[in-house]
Amino acid sequence: MADDRADPIMDNYDPDGEAHMFGIINGDILYVPTGQEEDDISSYLNLDGEDEGRRQQDDAEQTSINDDLQMEVATTSGAEPSAGSSKQSSTSSKRGATKTMKQGETCTIEVVDSATGRPLEPRKNATKFVSQCGAVVRDNVSITVQEWNKPKKARIGFTFVDKRTKKDCFKKLMEHFVLPPEYNKFDEEGNKIEENKERRRLVKQFALHKMADAFRKFKQNLAHDFVKQNKTPDFKGQYEKLKHDWPEFVKQKKSEQFIQISKKNKENAAKKEYNHIMGPGGYRLWERRWEKMENELRARGIRPGTEGWDPRAKSWWYGHGGTLNPETGECVYRGKIIKPTQALIDAMRDAQEGKIKFNRENDALTKALGNPEHGGRVRGMGHIPWKIGFPQNDDPYGYRSRKRKMDREADVVERLASEMDVMKKTVSVLVAERDAARAQHEDHPADLGSQQRRSSVASTEAPPAGADAPTIEITAPEPLVVEITAPEPPRYPVDDIKEMKECHLYYPIGNMSMKVAIGSALPCLPGALHHNNPIQDGYARVTVEDIVQGFEDLEIDIATPEGEKRLGDVKRHFILWQKKFIKFPGEAPRTTSPPPYGGGGGGGGGGGGGGGGGGGSPTPPSRQPTPPSPQRPAGDQTPPPSPRPAGDQTPPPSPRPAGDQTPPPNPPPAKKQKQSWIINPDPYVPKTTKVPEPSLKPLPTRPWERSAEETAAAVAADYEKWKADCKKKGEPKPKPVFSDEQKKWAKSFLSTPSQAAKNLPDDYARELRRQALMLKEKKERAENQENKALEEAEKTELESKKSGKRVAQLGEQSKQSIAPLIVKAAGPDDPDIIAAAAAHGLTVTSAREQAANLGITLRELLGLDEAPVKEVVITYVKNGPLVEPAQEEDLPPQMKGLLKWYKGYIKNKNAKEYIYAEVRYEHHFKHYYVQIHLSELFQLFNLRELDKSIISCYVLMKIKECRVRNINDVGFIDPHIINGYVLEHHPADMEADLWQFLTKQELKSDILFPYHFGFHWILLVIKVDTSECLVHDSLNMDPKLWGGMRRMLQKVWRRFVDTKVGEFKKELEFKRSKAKNGGDIQPAGTNLCGYYVCEMIRRYTSERVPSDTNAQRNNLRMMLSPEARFRPLQEELAGWFSREVLHPKGEHHYEDVELYMH
């Protein structure tokens, strides 16, 4: 280590500036004159061109700025000179805001960092990519949004940039940049490439990160340059879009909440002790230069002072002011990094000597700086995640696995220490007992005088000392040997099976276990192997046959030889499973293994096994008494006293005199115990189970055993009971009282559709399927007829070949030399014409005149030729038929039902020509009635133009469907209230109603607005979130035809934006939705626009979720004719009329009391 304070020449030595100058001379560094730097994110931040050093003084108002952001902005004036540029004067040229790239302008990115998603080459385009991130976020995100990311805890009044806005910003950015082929989303054939999804995600993550930095810095500069100085921008140029948001922005910056956050951020920023001096280049630019400097020293035979350092620590040290002496290679450092440099050198030296061992993020740099690594970035590497800064290759266990491994090792050590303490206490107790036993057998004066041997039985008293007392020799007991053996391993039910058996596999979750799979367990044989490897203790071999749903991704404890650890991947394989979590179905619970000794019980005496306890293990045998002394006098054959029976506490009799041969008295008989029910103990049943004893209650007296008095009393009691029961039956039952919750629960059954109704196909789907089958049958019939005609032609040709060569007749030759012969019809004097005219009572001349008036020929008039038949168009007649009788059989079920109601309705004396559908507040925020004329039902049945009332009814039908299906982000505007007629005659009322529809549905994503003007229908879809209005027009008519409605919408929208708080644009942007195929274009000369609008409404509601079924329906509609395509819509509307309008319990039913009045 070398400190430049010892050498006065080093005070003026600038190694970074010298290295930069040599780089420019050698061509390694691109020279950019002052004021012509490449665009980067800081050019977007420096809006008015002031000195960036002054701006850096306010960085404390933001949250601690990460390394990546610091390399985008200039350092403070008091910091060390930048490692990437020479010292410049304090006055720098002014730079304006980065301009958004023009429409159609693109740049190609050739190289992208695969780890971070950052564009690298060409450098100019990569720099423009970063600068355009700021330009995009400036133009598309309001400055009133408080934060870029969503907070972890929700706060009232707090706003953030939603995912949809971020997605739009990234989409607009990528319109100007072309990534390498390996980042393409689709291939040349339009197929989606799943392998490139992760690469594009990294690019998007990097772009959003740069946008977040630009968003924060932009608002910081606005607050410093204008809000703090009580100034207002001129709202021109780059400030033009801030005019509407500026008052709210100033209010936020001067609020008490912002002041508190700013104060807290200043305190956090003040804690940052070390600042890098690399400038905008960052680690990515300077790592190559540092490596080149070290290689040059090595080439000259000089060992760099950073040799052997960790790469992360080395990068951090260089980036914060450290460098190498070009003559000696020693480390040169000054200022604040003196202390961490010394600690870093010591840590690296200890690591190289093996004194300390680093572990992932707890490396030399963390130890030198003295504070832990924070998430979200890696010091010495920039703003990159930990999984890149600390890869799994450097940590074989992974962060969480490594922590669990350390916790397991700590638990093992703690358990071993606890077991050792227990063993030590056990040994000390046994040793104490041994010493106490030895002390009891020591020779005392009293024992020596009596010459009486001490008895080993505690309850036996020694006889008094005398002259005739025998002499007993006292011998010391043998030393007590304590043998400690390892406990036997516990046994489980799987240890007792002798063959493969079905089992259930459980997995521990917290303090419980759950069944995760069903399989078969193999016997646990001694010396068994699992894939030629020993089986670990506590595990058994099983096969997995079936897995409980939801546990397929569970990781097993021991992987298979192929490395599979996922439970779903080891199905029908042999694996190892913990024995205690292997259970057999239908088996009673059991303990893992019985205790070493059973509890005796409360019986007297400790002799036999069990005392009063039932089924307990026998107690260990008592200690053997000392054998009799061999020095007993000859002839003394007195036997020892007989043992006492269990439980007898009476002292034994005195010893008999010598020579007495009387045998000892017999012991008293054992006390007879009470007989009880005893059941053989079951090893699988816990010993705490209580077995009930039989009941000994007396039986009731039988009738023939009663006396006369008892019989009379029983009869009287039965009679009184019978009278009480009759009286109780005659009384009315009390009326049950139900709470409001119970009533609400019962009423919900009336409005909730049944499961069968939900699962059945609706009227539209059923009729569309029927039309598809009819089309299929029609095609099959046509194919059959065509095949039959071909067969007949082949048959005819075959017969002609058999009969000889066939000669082509007149007009059948392949080459016609003259024009075909045309035979004219017979003249007026033709006998057939004269006879036919006479038969009709006409002359030939009068018949010719009538034929000319009718537009037919003379022969057609007289019936000699078939006259053409033209289709007769049916029209509506009051109380007339809705369809021709011949067409009634072809109608679908719901249309037949509505036709049947119509036939019965027109027979009423007071029948009117219209019906009503009631609309309440929950439907369209006001109460009114929609009048439906019977002629409109005629129009619906005959596929004619639809009126406003029919489309309004279709909207009401979809409102209920959205409510039932929980579709909460789609709203509607009733065309019965908002239409071209109301706009022309009552514009003020229309504006008020349109304002109500918009404000009441401001939380909806899409508002569907069927609009009728003139004789045409279009569908307007107002997208509230994006301030757009999609126009669906089946005829693609000129928008000027409905320009009045467009101006009214813009007027109401501007009022809506000024009133409501949100990320809305001031103007509603109208976009024409072009049909993806010709099937959505209305045929010329038809009036089916209303049906196309209803079909489009259905796509936004019933078919809003992309699925194969909806795609098939759409393709099928394109194949059908208009009559067959819109017949399902007719059926759907007819069913809704029958259920909701005409049925008395319908949601929109209106009771016409005058209908049944006489």
C-alpha positions, 0 to 999 in steps of 0.5 A: 500500500502506498499513500500519496500524502508521503510524496508531494508530487502525487498531489498534482498527479491525476492517473485517471485523467492521464489514462483517459488521455492515453485512451484518446490518443490510442483510439480506445476511447471515442473523443466527443467535444463539449456539448456534443455528448451522446444522448443519454437519460441525463439529457432528458432530465436537464431541461433548462441546461443549468449546471448539473452540479447544482442539481445534485445537491437536491438528490437527498430529496429522493430515495437512496439512488442506486449505482445505475442511476448515479452513472446516468447523472453527473457527480457533485462539485465536491466529489472526486474527479470522474474516472472517465473524463478529465476535469472540465470547467464549471460552465457547460453548454446547455442541453435541451430535452431529448426529442421523441423519435419520429413515426417510422424512424427505427434503430437496430440493436445488434448486441444485448446483454443476456444477463440484464437485457441492456442493449450494448451495440451499436453504442450510439443506438444503445445510448439512444435506447436509454434516452428514448426511455425518458422521452416516452415516459415524459409523453405518456405518464402524468406528473401527478402520479406519485410513484412508479411502482405499486406500494407494498401497503395500500394508502388512501389517495396514493397513485402509481403507474399501473401495469397497463400504462407500463406495457403501453410505454414499452410498446411505444418504445419498441416501435422504434427499435429492432432487437436481434433475431433471438429476441423476436416474439414470432417467427417468419410464419407467425408462430410464437417463439416461447424460447425468446420470452425470457429474453424479451422480459429482461429487455422490458425489465431494463427499459422499465427500470430506466423509465422509472429513473427518468420519471423520478428525476423529471419530477425532482427537477420540476420541483427544484426549478419551479415549485421551490422557487414559486415559478410556473413553466410557460407550458410550451415545447416540452412543458406543453402537456403539463398544463392540466396537471400542474396545479395538482403537481404543485399541491402534492409537492407542497403537501405535509405528506411530501414534506415528511417524505422528503425529510426522511429521504434526506436523512437516508441519503445522508447515510451514504458514505461513499460515492463512485466517480465513474461518471455516466459510463459506470462499471460496464465501461470502466471494467475493460480499462481497469483490466487493460491497466492491470495487464500492462503492469503484468506485461512489464513484470509488475504485480498489481496490488489487487492481484487475487482480489474478488472481482466485485471488491476490485470493481467497487474499489476502482470505481470509488477512487482507487487506482494503481501506481504505474511504477510499482503497482501498489494500491493508491487511494485517498479520502474516505476510502482509506478505511475500507481499503485497509479493511479490504486488503486485510480481508483478502489477505486472510482469505488467501491464507485460509483464516476466513471463509466467505459465503455468497454475499458475505464476502470481502467487500461486505466485511470491509464496508461493515454493512450488509448487502441490500436487495435490488442491486449488487455493490461493485456491479451495478443495478443487477439482481442477486441471482446474477451478481451472486450466481448459484454456481458460487453457492451450490446450496442456494440462499434458502437451502444454505440457510436451512442447512445451517439451521439443521446443523445448529439443531443437530449440535443443540440436540447432541449437547442436550443428550450429552447433558442428560447422559452426564446427569444419569452417570452422576446419579448412578455414581452417587447411588454406588457411593451411597451403597458403599457407605452403607456397607462400611464397618462402624463401631456399632456393627463391629460390636454386635457382629450382626450382618446388615440385611439387604431388605430395608424392612428387616430389623437386626436382632439384638446383640448377644453372646450366642449371636452368630458371627457374620462376615461383612464383604464389600459389594462389587463395584457398580458398572454402568453400561450406556447403550444406544436406544433402539430405533423406533418401529413403525407399521411399515417395519412389520409388513412381509410383502408389498402392501398398499399405503398412503403417503403423507407429508409434514406441513407445519405441525400436521401432515397431509396425504399427498399420494397413494402407493405401495410399500415394500418390506424393510428387509435387513441389508436391502438396497435402493438402486444399489445404494444403502437405505438411509435410517428412517426411510423405506422403499415405496412406489407412487401410484396416484397423486392427490391433486395439487401436490404434483410439484412437491419435492421429495426428500431424496432424489432418484438416480436420474435427479428427479425430485418432483413428486409428479415426475416419479409416478410409478417409480421406486423412491424412498419415503420417511417411515413415520409418514407411511400409513396403511388404510383401515389400520388403527393408530399406534405409537411408534414404539413401546416405552422401555418399562411399563408403569406399574400402578397402585397395587401394594408392593413392587414385586410382580408385574403391574401392581394395579395397572392393567397390561403393564410391563413387568418391573425389573427384578429386585436385587439378589440378597447376599448368600449365607456365610460359610462360617455358620456353626455345624448342625444349625439347619435353621432355614431362612425366614420365608418371604412376605406376601405382596402387600404385607407390612407385618415384621417377620418373626424372630429367628428360631433357636438352634436345632429347632426343626419346626417348619415355618408357618404357611403364608396367609392366603392371597386376598381375593380380588374383585372379578372384572372384564379383562381384554387382551391388550392390543399393541395398536390400541393406546393403553389409555383406552377405557373399556366400558363395563356391562350395565347392571341396571334392573329390568322393568317389571313385566305386565303379568308380574304386576299387582292389581294396584300397579296395573290400575296406576299404569292404566291411569298414567297411560290415559292421562298421557293420551289426553295430553297428547290429544290436547297438544295435537289440537293446538295450532303450531306456533308460527316460525319466526325467521331472521332477516338473514334467513329471509335473505337466504331463502329469497336468493333461491328465487333469483339464483339460477339452478346449476342445470340452467347454468350448464345448459347451452343458451338459446344462441349456442343451441340455435347456432349448433342447429344451423351448423348441422343444417348446413352440414346436411345441406352440403352432404345432400348436394354432394350426394346429388353430385355423386349420383349425377356423376355415376349416371353420366359414367353409366350412360357413357359406359352403355354408349361405348358398348352400343358403338361409337356415339356421334355428336348431335347438332350443337354438341360438336366441339368445333362449331363451324356455323352458328347454332340453329335457332327455331323461332316460336310459332306465329299468331296463327299457330293452332295451339295459340288460337285454341288456347285463346278461344278457351279463355274467351280471348282473341289472339290480339287481346291476349297479346296486349294483356301479356305485354301489360303483365311483362310475360310472353303470349304462351306464358299468358295462355298457359302453354309455357310455365310462367316465372314465379316471383317472391311475394314480400309479406308485410305487417298487418294489424293482428295479422300473422308474424310469419307465413304458416309454411314457415312456422314449422321451421322456427326454433323453440323460443320463436315458436313459443313467442309466436304462440303467445302472440296468437293468443294475445291478439285474440283479447278484446283489449289487446294493444299494439305494443307491450312494455319492458320496465327499466329500473335504477339498477339497470340504467340509473333511472326508472322508465319503460321501453315501449315495444310495438308488435310491428317490431316483433314482425321485423325481428321474425322476418330479419328486417331492420331493428328499431331502437326498442329491440336493441335496447332490450338486447342491452338489458339482456346482456346487463343481466348476463354480466351480473350473473357471470360476474362480468363487472368491467363492462358497462352500457348506454341505452340507445332508447335514451341516447340516439340521433333523434334526441341529439337533434331535438333535445341536446341539453337532455341528452348531454345530461343523460350521457354525463350520468351514464359516464360518471356512474360507470367510470370504473368500467373498462369498456362502455358499450354504446349502440348508436342509431342515426338516420337508418343505420346502427354503429357500436361505439366502445368507450375505453375509459382507461386509455381514453379511446373510443373504438368505432364498429361500423358494418358499412364503414360509412363516413364519420361525418354523418354522425359528427354531432354525436362525436362532438357531444361525446368530446364535450362530455368527456372533457367535463369528465376529465376535469372533474374526475381524478385519474390518468385520462387524456383531455380528448377522446381518441376515436379509432375505427375498428376494421373488420379482420375478415369479410364476414363482418362487412354488411352486404350491400343493399341490406338493412342488417346493421342492427344484427351486426351491432348485437353480434358485436355486443355479444363478443364483448360480453358472452364471448369476451374470453378467448377460447377454442369454442369462441373461435369456432363459433366465429369461424362458423358464423363466417360460413353461414348465410345472413339468414342462418347467421342471425337466426341465433340472435332472433332465438336469443331475443325471443327467449328473453322476451318470454322469460323476462318481459311476458312472464309474470315473474320476469325481471322486466315484466309490466302488468297491463291491468287494462288487458283483462278488463271487460 
